């Protein structure tokens, strides 16, 4: 052992308070990290890069458990890579959230009795920027509270000047490559937000409606159709039947009277119609239904729009001016009065689309919009995963990704909003259409106007991995940190965001992927696995838990539930348990420091180490290797569990306890164990740091005197293994565990001392007699010792004198009852496993469970018999 290793620092009582108070520690620590620039990445560094871009939260948003969950995992990845010597960049930012933000500001204007139209477009947009500067970005401060190690010097916003230039650049390129076009199509229209929304922004839910069957035509030309949206009949321009349906062949090509109007409409034959569904005839309203629009295209039908942008009927007549739902009732009543209603079914539960933002019922609407032709882009996005350039984790999520990109429809990218990236297209007085790039002057003069729509928010966020690094300029950041390494996000936005980043990244960056790995997480649920919701009272504000238990406790709880691709149940009890773990770290480290644990000097060679020291160092290296492998496989739950059990069970419950005897004995073995304990704590705190950064920073800097664990070197597996020491300590643990169980079975208090004779000669346990006696509260046998119980375990014998402590007859009776129950359990399990018919039918997991019951019964029988044999005869 080196001289330095023997020099112990003074007991650090004053350096580490008796109790851990997260609220006093976390805020100042985080600010110190930021001030010292630990999270800032250097594009000029020669270190290998490691890059993650944050899924940009909405500027209107606040931290919820889903954010806290994913941010914890991203933070863990980047903190570990930084410690491993990578130039680690975790890039933060926010999304301008077009619809959500405009809605917020419009509500504020409404309180003043104004609308955006009172202000005009320019003044309204200025008002939104004012709101953003004053109230937006609340979540950024909450990210600091969680401990997000992001590079704040690179914070971006999707409406920044640089990102706006990126949007205009890619729009121009796509337009010139004929991958962006303008066309009239059926879109999802929100009558509340007054804009188109994409298919994936529609939430479907079962609503109570009314299915009405009504009669079109007269006499022999009568045909019955059914609908849940009777108001759209005002825009019917045909009735469609299947071409092979014999019931209606005589009507195909003829015109029939459309009720409540002065129009006649044709009957057309189309294979889209299912002759087995309903009457086999469907009304066709091309301007208000996507399937009807397709039929209309095939049969050159007129498209009649019958309601305005707010869902109000515009057709001249008795229903004009009625809201769509009011018109529905009025039209059914009029049809009933006219004898046209054949059948009514209500309530009729059916799936109805709603706006994901305001929950208003979506109205399919024919509208002139801008579209991205996605076929070639989607193919490239699929190929990048198929050929292995991008890995999806877990791999079973690939199917979901392919199902989407292989069947992607053209993407409607225009939104009827004022807040957002305005479409860079100008229209001239003679019908000219000019798309303008970022370095081009827009046309001017009388009659020239810019398109009034803005781009879908997901259009700009689809550029996020490269626009945030300076594209379209070839910046040092772009050269150093692109492509990014990992996209970690929820499986629920594969369609919203992941596929779009893939399409745009491959297109804009000449075939280079935007990220190498897509790590998909599940969603956070309540402790019963149900979706959290404010209405049901199960929604949780993570800040409440952070205030009560500390950010580390929330982070550790979330990480422990993070199995790839599966949902994460979480309850307050689990956060309390994680808080207890942080307290255990604190108390155990404080104890170690008070007893001289140190990292000074080199570790002594193996021959100078006790078996206990060699065991814990062997287990430490195995844990380092295990944790590294699990990180590389994104198995956060397993690595958190491995660290939890190593720290709590092996280090604190066993190594620290076993070392107490050594410390009390003093001398050279004690000095060696203090150095080993320091090493174990040093490495354990580093391994835990990416997930629980605050408590580990405080403990590690106190233990080591180092500047910060944030910039400390990540532990490496030294390769040291000692299977013999591991077996020896496992035997020791077995002895202590069995005797503790026996003591508990006898009703002895944990601290109650019992005279005992230990027979350890010739076993590997001989050097551990002092530790065994200390941990089991066993006194020397003394002159009057009389063994009343003898326990053969682990090759050793522990004889106890329990005279005066238990009722032997009652104990025999109790054990006999337990033995009978165990033997009955064994008999039942043996009978089932011996039944060939049962084995042939039972699932593997059921059979495995019964085998486990049999093993447990055998163990219980052996243990109880040993206890009975150890009791004196009554």
Residue pairs with C-beta under 8 A, 6 or more apart in sequence:
1 601
1 604
1 608
1 668
1 671
1 672
1 675
2 601
2 602
3 601
4 600
4 601
5 598
5 600
5 601
5 602
5 604
5 671
5 675
6 601
6 671
7 600
8 596
8 598
8 671
8 674
9 596
9 598
9 600
11 593
11 594
11 596
12 593
12 594
12 702
13 594
15 593
15 702
16 586
16 589
16 590
16 593
16 698
16 699
16 702
18 590
19 583
19 586
20 550
20 582
20 583
20 586
20 695
20 698
22 549
22 550
22 551
22 552
22 553
22 582
22 694
22 695
23 547
23 550
25 694
25 695
25 698
26 145
26 147
26 550
26 551
26 552
26 694
27 145
29 694
29 697
29 698
30 144
30 145
30 147
30 694
33 39
33 149
33 708
33 710
34 144
34 152
36 708
38 82
38 149
38 708
38 710
38 711
39 90
39 149
39 150
39 151
39 152
40 151
40 153
41 49
41 87
41 88
41 89
41 151
41 154
41 481
42 87
43 475
43 476
43 477
43 479
43 480
43 481
44 476
45 87
45 480
47 85
47 86
47 87
48 85
48 86
48 87
49 86
49 87
49 89
49 480
49 481
49 485
50 78
50 81
50 82
50 86
50 87
50 88
50 89
50 485
51 88
51 89
51 90
51 91
51 481
51 482
51 483
51 484
51 485
52 74
52 77
52 78
52 89
52 90
52 91
52 484
52 485
52 486
52 487
52 488
53 90
53 91
53 93
53 464
53 465
53 468
53 484
53 487
54 71
54 74
54 90
54 91
54 92
54 93
54 150
55 70
55 489
55 493
55 497
56 93
56 94
56 95
56 156
56 158
56 461
56 464
57 67
57 94
57 95
57 139
58 94
58 95
58 97
58 100
58 101
59 94
59 95
59 96
59 97
59 101
59 132
59 136
59 137
59 157
60 97
60 100
60 101
60 104
60 136
61 67
61 97
61 138
61 139
62 138
62 139
62 142
63 139
63 142
63 143
63 145
63 146
63 542
63 543
64 539
64 541
64 542
65 524
65 532
65 540
65 542
65 558
65 570
66 490
66 523
66 524
67 139
67 143
67 542
68 146
68 542
68 554
68 555
68 558
69 521
69 524
69 558
69 562
69 568
70 488
70 489
70 490
70 521
71 143
71 146
71 148
72 146
72 554
72 555
72 558
72 559
72 691
73 488
73 519
73 521
73 558
73 559
73 562
73 636
74 90
74 148
74 486
74 488
75 90
75 146
75 147
75 148
75 149
75 555
75 690
75 693
76 559
76 631
76 636
76 690
76 691
77 486
77 488
77 631
77 690
78 88
78 89
78 90
78 149
79 88
79 149
79 689
79 690
79 693
79 710
80 631
80 690
80 714
81 88
82 88
82 149
82 710
82 711
83 686
83 689
83 690
83 709
83 710
83 711
83 712
83 713
83 714
84 714
85 713
85 714
87 480
89 151
89 154
89 481
90 148
90 149
90 150
90 151
91 150
91 151
91 154
91 156
91 468
91 469
91 481
92 140
92 143
92 148
92 150
92 151
92 152
92 154
92 155
92 156
93 155
93 156
93 157
93 158
93 464
93 468
94 136
94 137
94 139
94 140
94 156
94 157
94 158
95 158
95 457
95 460
95 461
96 132
96 157
96 158
96 159
96 419
96 420
96 457
96 460
97 457
98 415
98 417
98 419
98 420
98 454
98 456
98 457
99 193
99 195
99 197
99 357
99 415
99 417
99 457
100 357
101 128
101 131
101 132
101 136
101 419
102 116
102 128
102 417
102 418
102 419
103 193
103 357
103 358
104 131
105 116
105 124
105 127
105 128
105 131
105 419
106 115
106 116
108 131
109 115
109 116
109 118
109 119
109 127
116 124
116 418
119 127
121 418
124 418
124 419
125 418
125 419
128 418
128 419
140 155
142 543
143 150
145 543
145 546
145 551
146 542
146 546
146 551
146 554
146 555
147 551
147 552
147 555
147 693
147 694
149 693
149 710
154 468
154 477
156 162
156 163
156 467
156 468
157 163
158 457
158 460
158 461
158 464
159 420
159 421
159 460
162 467
162 470
163 460
163 463
163 467
163 468
164 421
165 438
165 472
166 460
166 463
166 466
166 467
166 471
166 472
167 421
167 455
167 459
167 460
167 463
167 467
168 421
168 424
168 436
168 437
168 438
169 437
169 438
169 471
169 472
170 463
170 472
170 504
170 507
170 508
171 180
171 423
171 424
171 435
171 455
172 424
172 435
172 436
172 437
172 438
173 507
173 508
174 180
174 372
174 507
175 425
175 435
176 435
178 373
179 372
179 373
179 376
179 377
180 370
180 371
180 372
180 373
180 413
181 370
181 371
181 373
182 368
182 369
182 370
182 371
182 425
182 433
183 368
183 369
183 371
184 366
184 367
184 368
184 369
185 293
185 366
185 367
185 369
185 371
185 412
186 287
186 288
186 289
186 290
186 293
186 364
186 365
186 366
186 367
187 196
187 197
187 364
187 365
187 366
187 367
187 369
187 412
188 196
188 197
188 198
188 199
188 201
188 202
188 353
188 362
188 363
188 364
188 365
189 195
189 196
189 197
189 309
189 362
189 363
189 364
189 365
189 367
190 196
190 197
190 355
190 357
190 358
190 360
190 362
190 363
191 309
191 310
191 311
191 324
191 360
191 361
191 363
192 355
192 358
192 360
193 355
193 357
193 358
193 360
194 309
194 310
194 416
195 415
195 416
195 417
196 365
196 367
196 369
196 412
196 414
196 415
196 416
197 355
197 356
197 357
197 362
197 415
198 411
198 412
198 456
198 458
199 409
200 495
200 496
201 355
201 356
201 357
201 496
202 353
202 354
202 355
202 356
202 362
203 353
203 354
203 355
203 356
203 359
204 351
204 352
204 353
204 354
205 351
205 352
205 354
206 349
206 350
206 351
206 352
207 349
207 350
207 351
207 352
207 361
208 346
208 347
208 348
208 349
209 228
209 346
209 347
209 348
209 349
209 350
209 352
210 228
210 328
210 332
210 344
210 345
210 346
210 347
210 348
211 226
211 227
211 228
211 344
211 345
211 346
211 348
211 350
212 226
212 227
212 228
212 230
212 332
212 335
212 341
212 343
212 344
212 345
213 224
213 225
213 226
213 278
213 279
213 341
213 342
213 343
213 344
214 224
214 225
214 226
214 227
214 230
214 233
214 259
214 335
214 340
214 341
214 342
215 222
215 223
215 224
215 259
215 339
215 340
215 341
215 342
216 222
216 223
216 224
216 225
216 239
216 256
216 257
216 258
216 259
216 265
216 283
217 223
217 256
217 257
218 256
218 257
220 250
221 251
221 254
221 256
221 257
222 256
223 239
223 241
223 248
223 251
223 256
223 267
223 279
223 281
224 279
224 281
224 342
225 239
225 278
225 279
225 281
225 282
225 283
226 278
226 279
226 343
227 233
227 283
228 348
228 350
229 288
229 328
230 328
230 331
230 332
230 335
231 306
231 307
231 313
231 319
231 324
231 325
231 327
231 328
231 331
232 283
232 285
232 288
232 289
232 306
233 258
233 259
233 260
233 283
233 285
233 331
234 260
234 261
234 304
234 306
234 313
234 315
234 319
234 331
235 285
235 286
235 287
235 288
235 303
235 304
235 305
235 306
235 315
236 258
236 265
236 283
236 284
236 285
237 265
237 284
237 285
237 286
237 296
237 301
237 302
237 303
237 304
238 265
238 266
238 267
238 268
238 283
238 284
238 295
238 296
238 299
238 301
239 256
239 265
239 266
239 267
239 268
239 281
239 282
239 283
239 284
240 267
240 268
240 269
240 270
240 272
240 273
240 281
240 282
240 284
240 295
241 247
241 248
241 251
241 252
241 267
241 268
241 269
241 270
241 273
241 275
241 280
241 281
241 282
242 269
242 270
242 271
242 273
242 274
242 275
242 280
243 252
243 269
243 270
243 271
244 275
245 273
245 275
245 280
247 280
248 267
248 280
248 281
251 267
252 267
252 268
252 269
253 266
253 267
254 266
254 267
255 264
255 265
255 266
255 267
256 264
256 265
256 266
256 267
257 264
258 264
258 265
259 335
259 338
259 340
260 317
260 331
260 334
260 335
260 338
261 317
265 284
266 299
266 301
268 284
268 295
268 299
268 301
270 295
270 298
270 299
272 291
272 294
272 295
273 280
273 281
273 282
274 280
283 292
284 292
284 295
284 296
284 301
285 292
285 304
285 306
286 292
286 293
286 295
286 296
286 297
286 301
286 302
286 303
286 304
286 366
287 293
287 303
287 304
287 305
287 306
287 365
287 366
288 305
288 306
288 307
288 363
288 364
288 365
288 366
289 364
290 364
293 303
293 366
295 301
296 302
296 303
303 366
305 314
305 365
305 366
306 313
306 314
306 315
307 313
307 314
307 324
307 327
307 363
308 314
309 365
309 416
311 323
311 324
311 325
311 363
312 321
312 322
312 323
312 324
313 319
313 320
313 321
313 322
313 323
313 324
313 327
314 320
318 330
318 334
319 327
319 330
319 331
322 330
324 363
332 341
332 344
335 341
352 361
352 362
353 361
353 362
354 360
354 361
354 362
355 362
369 412
369 413
369 414
369 453
370 412
370 413
370 414
370 423
370 425
370 451
370 453
370 455
371 410
371 411
371 412
371 413
372 410
372 411
372 413
373 410
374 408
374 409
374 410
374 411
374 503
375 408
377 503
377 504
377 506
377 507
378 405
378 406
378 408
378 499
378 503
379 405
380 502
380 503
380 506
380 507
380 511
381 405
381 499
381 502
381 503
381 506
382 401
382 402
382 405
382 406
384 390
384 502
384 506
384 513
385 391
385 392
385 398
385 401
385 402
386 402
389 513
389 516
390 502
390 513
390 515
390 516
390 517
390 518
391 516
391 517
391 518
392 398
392 401
392 517
392 518
392 520
393 517
393 518
393 519
393 520
393 564
393 565
393 633
393 634
394 520
394 564
394 565
396 565
397 491
397 494
397 518
397 520
397 565
400 491
400 494
401 494
401 498
401 499
401 518
404 494
404 495
404 499
405 499
405 502
408 499
411 456
411 500
412 456
413 455
413 456
413 459
414 423
414 451
414 453
414 454
414 455
414 456
415 453
415 454
415 455
415 456
415 457
416 452
416 453
417 453
417 454
418 454
419 454
420 454
420 455
420 457
420 460
421 454
421 455
421 459
421 460
422 450
422 451
422 452
422 453
422 454
422 455
423 450
423 451
423 453
423 454
423 455
424 435
424 436
424 437
424 442
424 450
424 451
425 433
425 434
425 435
425 436
425 450
425 451
426 432
426 433
426 434
426 436
426 442
426 443
426 448
426 449
426 450
426 451
427 433
427 434
427 448
427 449
427 450
427 451
428 434
428 443
428 447
428 448
429 446
429 447
429 448
430 447
432 443
434 442
434 443
436 442
436 443
438 472
442 448
442 450
458 496
458 497
458 500
459 500
460 467
461 497
461 500
461 501
462 497
462 500
462 501
462 503
462 504
463 471
463 501
463 504
463 508
464 501
465 482
465 483
465 484
465 487
465 501
465 505
465 514
465 515
466 478
466 482
466 505
466 508
466 509
466 514
469 475
469 477
469 478
469 481
469 482
470 477
470 478
471 478
471 482
471 508
471 509
472 508
482 509
482 512
482 514
483 505
483 509
483 512
483 513
483 514
483 515
483 516
484 514
484 515
484 516
485 515
485 516
485 517
486 515
486 516
486 517
486 518
486 519
487 498
487 501
487 514
487 515
487 517
487 518
487 519
488 519
488 521
488 634
489 497
489 498
489 518
489 519
489 520
489 521
490 520
490 521
490 522
490 523
491 520
491 521
491 522
491 523
491 565
492 523
494 520
498 518
501 514
501 515
502 513
502 514
504 514
505 512
505 513
505 514
505 515
506 512
506 513
506 514
519 564
519 634
520 564
520 565
521 562
521 564
521 565
521 568
522 562
522 563
522 565
522 566
522 567
522 568
523 531
523 567
523 568
524 532
524 558
524 561
524 567
524 568
524 570
525 531
525 532
525 567
525 568
525 569
525 570
526 532
526 538
526 540
526 569
526 570
526 571
527 569
527 570
527 571
527 573
527 574
528 569
529 567
529 569
530 538
531 538
532 538
532 539
532 540
533 539
540 570
540 572
542 554
545 553
545 554
545 572
545 575
546 553
546 554
548 575
549 575
549 576
549 578
549 579
550 579
550 582
550 694
550 695
551 694
552 578
552 582
552 692
552 693
552 694
552 695
553 575
553 576
553 578
553 579
553 581
553 582
554 575
554 578
555 691
555 692
555 693
556 578
556 581
556 582
556 640
556 644
556 691
556 692
557 570
557 574
557 575
557 577
557 578
558 568
558 570
559 636
559 637
559 640
559 691
560 574
560 578
560 636
560 637
560 640
560 641
560 644
561 568
561 569
561 570
561 574
561 637
562 568
562 636
562 637
562 640
563 635
563 636
563 637
563 638
564 634
564 635
581 644
581 647
581 648
582 692
582 695
584 647
584 648
584 652
585 647
585 685
585 688
585 692
585 695
585 696
585 699
586 695
586 699
588 651
588 652
588 656
589 681
589 685
589 699
589 702
589 703
591 656
592 656
592 677
592 678
592 681
592 703
593 702
593 703
595 663
595 674
596 663
596 674
597 674
597 677
597 678
597 681
597 703
598 674
598 675
598 678
599 675
599 678
599 679
599 682
599 703
599 704
600 675
600 678
601 675
603 617
603 675
603 676
603 679
604 672
604 675
606 614
606 720
606 722
608 672
609 617
609 672
609 676
610 662
610 669
610 672
610 673
610 767
611 724
611 725
611 728
611 729
611 764
611 767
611 768
612 655
612 658
612 659
612 662
612 673
612 725
612 729
612 768
612 771
613 672
613 673
613 676
614 722
614 725
615 655
615 722
615 725
615 726
615 728
615 729
616 650
616 651
616 655
616 676
616 680
617 676
617 679
617 680
617 720
617 722
618 720
618 721
618 722
618 723
618 725
618 726
619 646
619 650
619 726
620 646
620 679
620 680
620 683
620 684
621 717
621 718
621 719
621 720
621 721
622 717
622 721
623 642
623 643
623 646
623 687
624 683
624 687
624 715
624 716
624 717
625 717
626 639
626 642
627 639
627 642
627 643
627 687
628 717
630 636
630 638
630 639
630 642
631 639
636 691
640 691
643 684
643 687
643 688
643 691
646 684
647 684
647 688
651 680
651 681
651 684
654 729
654 733
655 677
655 680
656 677
657 775
658 729
658 732
658 768
658 771
658 775
659 673
659 677
660 774
661 770
661 771
661 774
662 669
662 670
662 673
662 771
663 670
663 673
663 674
665 770
678 703
681 699
681 703
682 700
682 703
682 704
683 715
685 696
685 699
685 700
685 703
685 709
686 696
686 700
686 709
686 712
686 713
686 714
686 715
687 715
688 696
689 696
689 697
689 700
689 709
689 710
689 712
693 709
693 710
696 709
697 708
697 709
697 710
700 706
700 709
700 712
701 707
701 708
701 709
706 712
727 764
728 764
728 765
731 763
731 764
731 765
731 794
731 795
732 765
732 768
732 771
732 772
732 794
734 793
734 794
735 765
735 772
735 793
735 794
735 796
735 798
736 772
736 775
736 776
738 791
738 793
738 794
738 863
739 776
739 791
739 793
739 798
740 776
741 863
742 789
742 791
742 800
742 867
742 870
743 750
743 752
743 754
743 776
745 815
745 867
746 789
746 802
746 805
746 806
746 811
747 806
748 754
748 802
748 805
748 806
750 777
751 777
752 777
752 805
753 777
753 778
753 779
754 777
754 778
754 779
754 800
754 801
754 802
754 805
755 778
755 779
755 780
755 781
755 782
755 785
755 800
755 801
756 773
756 776
756 778
756 779
756 781
756 798
756 799
756 800
756 801
757 781
757 785
757 787
757 798
757 799
758 769
758 772
758 773
758 778
758 796
758 797
758 798
758 799
759 796
759 797
759 798
759 799
760 766
760 768
760 769
760 772
760 796
763 794
763 795
763 796
764 795
765 772
765 794
765 795
765 796
772 778
773 779
776 798
778 798
778 800
781 799
781 801
785 801
786 801
786 803
787 799
787 800
787 801
787 872
788 800
788 801
788 802
788 803
788 808
788 871
788 872
789 799
789 800
789 802
789 867
789 870
789 871
789 872
790 797
790 798
790 799
790 800
790 869
790 870
791 797
791 798
791 799
791 800
791 866
791 867
791 870
792 866
793 866
800 870
802 808
808 871
808 872
808 874
809 874
811 871
812 868
812 871
812 874
815 864
815 867
815 868
815 871
816 868
818 860
818 864
819 861
819 864
819 865
819 868
822 857
822 860
822 861
822 864
823 857
823 861
825 853
825 856
825 857
825 860
826 854
826 857
826 858
826 861
829 850
829 851
829 853
829 854
829 857
830 854
832 838
832 850
833 839
833 847
833 850
833 851
833 854
839 847
